């Protein structure tokens, strides 16, 4: 995912999940790749399955915790873009949070 090859990461995580369906970490990793691809509903389902298998799986717990507020915050502002989509967009333009149209900089 670090090389912006999210589709490849999703496919690889899915393959690992098929090999190890009873391992919580496989579900959590699959969820993280789904979230990075913008499929928050499927990511939430993968995290839920991971937590069914291992309620203490820290990757699933933390990833689910990060996913929930982003979706609610973005919908609270009436934005159609998902929380993960906003994070991906901000990462590409080098900002940490949504900013004004001109990136918070004054025009000279």
Number of C-alpha atoms within 10 A of each C-alpha: 13 6 6 12 10 17 14 12 21 21 14 15 21 20 14 16 19 12 11 13 16 14 15 26 21 24 28 30 25 27 31 28 23 25 25 21 20 20 16 23 13 15 26 22 15 24 30 20 21 28 21 12 16 15 13 12 16 15 19 29 16 12 18 23 13 13 20 13 12 17 19 13 13 16 14 10 8 9 12 11 14 20 23 21 19 19 18 16 16 15 12 10 9 10 12 11 12 12 11 8 7 8 12 9 9 6 5 3
